[in-house]
Amino acid sequence: MEQYLEYALYIGSVLGALALAVMLPRQSGGIRFLGPMLGAATLGGLWLFLSNGGLWADRDPGMSSASFIYYYLFSAIAIVSAVRVITHTRPVYAALWFVMVVLASAGLFLVLSAQFMAFAVVIIYGGAILVTYMFVLMLASQSTPDGGSSQGYDKVAKEPVLACAAGFLLLAVLLSVIFDYHRLDAARAQVDPAMTDAALIESTLGNRPLQAVKTYEYNDAGEAVEVAGVTQPNNLDPTRLANAERVGLDLFLSHPLGLELAGVILLVSLIGAIVIAKTKVPDEHLAVSG
Amino acid sequence: MPLTTMDSLTLSHFLLTGAVLFCLGLIGFITRRNLIIMFLCTEMMFQGVAVSLVAFSRYHLNDTGQTFVIFVLTIAAAEAALALGLVVLLFRRKRTLDALAWSQLQG
């Protein structure tokens, strides 16, 4: 069945492009209702193919692991919400659907056992950035000519067909590379199955300052206990490092320069945003109308 | 627990989700005319990249992928602050969020 996967992905891309092109806002909304049906059918078919008929049926018969289900659930939520973001005619609702995208990808991060990133994304994206977007949306809201809730320019997409063709062409190319299983099997063979967390920590963080990472240790009850003055190299069991600790170690020990640059970028954008906000501009609208 | 036991869920599955999010964001950026929604679509492209990076991090057992997501979040926050400031500036000038109102620029 592997040889059909490529065709399935291409057919899925074409059908998805058709569905999205129909769903995008346009003036004559006669056939818009066909879009969700076609899109749902495409996504469902692709999911069935990937989960069932695809590649892993012969290699891994026991596929009923929980993360398997959660992957398809969260991916479907993320993709459907992303489609709603770009097809909704009311900007506030589009921003709210984007929160769904963020939450669903946080779920995907949990499936990937990246707990710290899941919470960071929810807090930073779903909290801070989206609130800023909402503020600006409210700030820049105008009364509509017909008293409705969405502006004329939100109701008509520009070049929906060409954009869908270009976007899904890119998607098809990406998918043909992503699902190239001959290449992937070769890459898979190179991953050492004996590589554990301990080996990973020792290989990437071999010369870490032991004093810094050995301050805390987990006891059997799972609570962190401070260990004073321990410098023996094998004292800390790296397999018991939590995800946040590993990311923190990697961030501060492997990318200190990047960290400093990120701080500089944030400072510059802060100053830049203040300067932009205080800039005086002529109001061309008032000049034209009054 | 070794982290390589993800037999049924492969890297490709997560890359598919990331690629779809990225392409949907791209299409949204091209088609939407509301300036704020256009920048929201760039955030969606960031989100697709973040999913791919975390998936790579898990697959290669290397935390650098997740560290890069932190940097992506930093850049996204900086971009949101600057872009929204510019959008407000443009809105004060033309009293509209329509991107086509700016199709003819002159110095």
HADDOCK unambig.tbl for C-alpha pairs under 7 A between the chains (distance, minus, plus):
assign (segid A and resid 56 and name CA) (segid B and resid 8 and name CA) 6.64 0.50 0.50
assign (segid A and resid 60 and name CA) (segid B and resid 7 and name CA) 6.93 0.50 0.50
assign (segid A and resid 60 and name CA) (segid B and resid 8 and name CA) 6.40 0.50 0.50
assign (segid A and resid 63 and name CA) (segid B and resid 8 and name CA) 5.81 0.50 0.50
assign (segid A and resid 68 and name CA) (segid B and resid 8 and name CA) 6.98 0.50 0.50
assign (segid A and resid 68 and name CA) (segid B and resid 9 and name CA) 6.20 0.50 0.50
assign (segid A and resid 75 and name CA) (segid B and resid 17 and name CA) 6.12 0.50 0.50
assign (segid A and resid 79 and name CA) (segid B and resid 21 and name CA) 6.53 0.50 0.50
assign (segid A and resid 82 and name CA) (segid B and resid 21 and name CA) 6.72 0.50 0.50
assign (segid A and resid 82 and name CA) (segid B and resid 24 and name CA) 6.68 0.50 0.50
assign (segid A and resid 83 and name CA) (segid B and resid 24 and name CA) 6.82 0.50 0.50
assign (segid A and resid 86 and name CA) (segid B and resid 28 and name CA) 5.02 0.50 0.50
assign (segid A and resid 91 and name CA) (segid B and resid 37 and name CA) 6.59 0.50 0.50
assign (segid A and resid 105 and name CA) (segid B and resid 51 and name CA) 6.81 0.50 0.50
assign (segid A and resid 109 and name CA) (segid B and resid 54 and name CA) 6.93 0.50 0.50
assign (segid A and resid 112 and name CA) (segid B and resid 55 and name CA) 6.64 0.50 0.50
assign (segid A and resid 112 and name CA) (segid B and resid 58 and name CA) 6.38 0.50 0.50
assign (segid A and resid 117 and name CA) (segid B and resid 66 and name CA) 6.89 0.50 0.50
assign (segid A and resid 129 and name CA) (segid B and resid 77 and name CA) 6.47 0.50 0.50
assign (segid A and resid 129 and name CA) (segid B and resid 80 and name CA) 6.84 0.50 0.50
assign (segid A and resid 136 and name CA) (segid B and resid 84 and name CA) 6.93 0.50 0.50
assign (segid A and resid 140 and name CA) (segid B and resid 91 and name CA) 6.81 0.50 0.50
assign (segid A and resid 153 and name CA) (segid B and resid 33 and name CA) 5.95 0.50 0.50
assign (segid A and resid 153 and name CA) (segid B and resid 34 and name CA) 6.74 0.50 0.50
assign (segid A and resid 153 and name CA) (segid B and resid 98 and name CA) 6.05 0.50 0.50
assign (segid A and resid 154 and name CA) (segid B and resid 33 and name CA) 6.43 0.50 0.50
assign (segid A and resid 154 and name CA) (segid B and resid 34 and name CA) 6.24 0.50 0.50
assign (segid A and resid 157 and name CA) (segid B and resid 31 and name CA) 5.15 0.50 0.50
assign (segid A and resid 157 and name CA) (segid B and resid 32 and name CA) 5.45 0.50 0.50
assign (segid A and resid 157 and name CA) (segid B and resid 33 and name CA) 6.68 0.50 0.50
assign (segid A and resid 158 and name CA) (segid B and resid 31 and name CA) 4.88 0.50 0.50
assign (segid A and resid 158 and name CA) (segid B and resid 32 and name CA) 6.61 0.50 0.50
assign (segid A and resid 159 and name CA) (segid B and resid 31 and name CA) 6.12 0.50 0.50
assign (segid A and resid 160 and name CA) (segid B and resid 31 and name CA) 5.85 0.50 0.50
assign (segid A and resid 163 and name CA) (segid B and resid 27 and name CA) 5.61 0.50 0.50
assign (segid A and resid 163 and name CA) (segid B and resid 30 and name CA) 6.32 0.50 0.50
assign (segid A and resid 163 and name CA) (segid B and resid 31 and name CA) 6.55 0.50 0.50
assign (segid A and resid 164 and name CA) (segid B and resid 27 and name CA) 6.16 0.50 0.50
assign (segid A and resid 167 and name CA) (segid B and resid 23 and name CA) 5.45 0.50 0.50
assign (segid A and resid 167 and name CA) (segid B and resid 26 and name CA) 6.58 0.50 0.50
assign (segid A and resid 167 and name CA) (segid B and resid 27 and name CA) 5.63 0.50 0.50
assign (segid A and resid 168 and name CA) (segid B and resid 23 and name CA) 6.89 0.50 0.50
assign (segid A and resid 171 and name CA) (segid B and resid 19 and name CA) 6.51 0.50 0.50
assign (segid A and resid 171 and name CA) (segid B and resid 20 and name CA) 6.72 0.50 0.50
assign (segid A and resid 171 and name CA) (segid B and resid 23 and name CA) 6.21 0.50 0.50
assign (segid A and resid 174 and name CA) (segid B and resid 19 and name CA) 6.96 0.50 0.50
assign (segid A and resid 175 and name CA) (segid B and resid 16 and name CA) 6.66 0.50 0.50
assign (segid A and resid 178 and name CA) (segid B and resid 12 and name CA) 5.62 0.50 0.50
assign (segid A and resid 178 and name CA) (segid B and resid 15 and name CA) 6.81 0.50 0.50
assign (segid A and resid 179 and name CA) (segid B and resid 12 and name CA) 6.03 0.50 0.50
assign (segid A and resid 193 and name CA) (segid B and resid 4 and name CA) 6.49 0.50 0.50
assign (segid A and resid 196 and name CA) (segid B and resid 2 and name CA) 4.93 0.50 0.50
assign (segid A and resid 196 and name CA) (segid B and resid 3 and name CA) 6.75 0.50 0.50
assign (segid A and resid 197 and name CA) (segid B and resid 2 and name CA) 6.59 0.50 0.50
assign (segid A and resid 246 and name CA) (segid B and resid 63 and name CA) 6.83 0.50 0.50
assign (segid A and resid 247 and name CA) (segid B and resid 63 and name CA) 5.78 0.50 0.50
assign (segid A and resid 247 and name CA) (segid B and resid 66 and name CA) 6.63 0.50 0.50
assign (segid A and resid 247 and name CA) (segid B and resid 67 and name CA) 6.10 0.50 0.50
assign (segid A and resid 250 and name CA) (segid B and resid 63 and name CA) 6.36 0.50 0.50
assign (segid A and resid 250 and name CA) (segid B and resid 64 and name CA) 6.37 0.50 0.50
assign (segid A and resid 250 and name CA) (segid B and resid 67 and name CA) 6.91 0.50 0.50
assign (segid A and resid 251 and name CA) (segid B and resid 67 and name CA) 5.71 0.50 0.50
assign (segid A and resid 262 and name CA) (segid B and resid 71 and name CA) 6.87 0.50 0.50
assign (segid A and resid 262 and name CA) (segid B and resid 74 and name CA) 6.62 0.50 0.50
assign (segid A and resid 266 and name CA) (segid B and resid 78 and name CA) 5.78 0.50 0.50
assign (segid A and resid 269 and name CA) (segid B and resid 78 and name CA) 5.50 0.50 0.50
assign (segid A and resid 269 and name CA) (segid B and resid 81 and name CA) 7.00 0.50 0.50
assign (segid A and resid 269 and name CA) (segid B and resid 82 and name CA) 6.23 0.50 0.50
assign (segid A and resid 272 and name CA) (segid B and resid 82 and name CA) 6.80 0.50 0.50
assign (segid A and resid 273 and name CA) (segid B and resid 81 and name CA) 6.19 0.50 0.50
assign (segid A and resid 273 and name CA) (segid B and resid 82 and name CA) 5.18 0.50 0.50
assign (segid A and resid 273 and name CA) (segid B and resid 85 and name CA) 5.79 0.50 0.50
assign (segid A and resid 276 and name CA) (segid B and resid 85 and name CA) 6.04 0.50 0.50
assign (segid A and resid 276 and name CA) (segid B and resid 86 and name CA) 6.60 0.50 0.50
assign (segid A and resid 277 and name CA) (segid B and resid 85 and name CA) 5.85 0.50 0.50
assign (segid A and resid 277 and name CA) (segid B and resid 89 and name CA) 6.95 0.50 0.50
assign (segid A and resid 281 and name CA) (segid B and resid 93 and name CA) 6.14 0.50 0.50
assign (segid A and resid 282 and name CA) (segid B and resid 93 and name CA) 5.98 0.50 0.50
assign (segid A and resid 283 and name CA) (segid B and resid 92 and name CA) 6.35 0.50 0.50
assign (segid A and resid 283 and name CA) (segid B and resid 93 and name CA) 4.53 0.50 0.50
assign (segid A and resid 283 and name CA) (segid B and resid 94 and name CA) 6.45 0.50 0.50
assign (segid A and resid 284 and name CA) (segid B and resid 93 and name CA) 5.63 0.50 0.50
assign (segid A and resid 284 and name CA) (segid B and resid 94 and name CA) 5.64 0.50 0.50
assign (segid A and resid 285 and name CA) (segid B and resid 93 and name CA) 6.85 0.50 0.50
assign (segid A and resid 285 and name CA) (segid B and resid 94 and name CA) 5.21 0.50 0.50
assign (segid A and resid 285 and name CA) (segid B and resid 95 and name CA) 6.14 0.50 0.50
